[in-house]
Amino acid sequence: MSIEYDLFANPPRPGETKPTLHARAINIQTVDTNELARMIEGMSTFTSADIKGAIKAISERLFYCLSNSQSVHLDGIGTFSVTLKCRPVENKKDIRAASIAFKNVEFRADPELKKRFRGARIERREGTTERKAYNEDIRQKRILWYIKNYGTINQTVAADLNQCTRQKAKKDLEQLIEDNQIQKNWCGRRAFYIRRSNDQKPPEAPSNEAIE
């Protein structure tokens, strides 16, 4: 897993003959609420419906608090607050509430969250959002690496991790079961995968390419 970037040109400054370059993170995919809920479902005892319900409730309470002149802090995530806009004036009496408007919701990340990104892997991608094509061996090593670090995985998370189809993810998981690397468990009607209980040997450390 890695944060991907490319270099983009800044407009040339006066006196410069060549534009300077800056790094910009590239978004290869937007994870929506349904996808996020499925991911969390695979690593918890909550159902996708429970998670989406909680997200909806948080959204409603967030709006309520912000619209009542309160900021909202989520532990380990950050603080949300409202910003306003108005025309510039020299005297407070020159403007009324009717002339002041909502501008934006500002988010300030917690130091704890920002600290987790300090060791993140950074990788160059040539100005494109094309998905990577990992071969079968690398995909399976990445799945084992994920289970080693997070304890469990499901088909949706495996597909997202390896940027492949759910069909390929299913095939990879089935192959790892056949190779006695992992086992399939159930929580209600939801399947998830863990290391085999009778196999205490840790998974082979994947190459740098395998854990991008």
Disulfide bonds with the S-S distance in Angstrom:
none
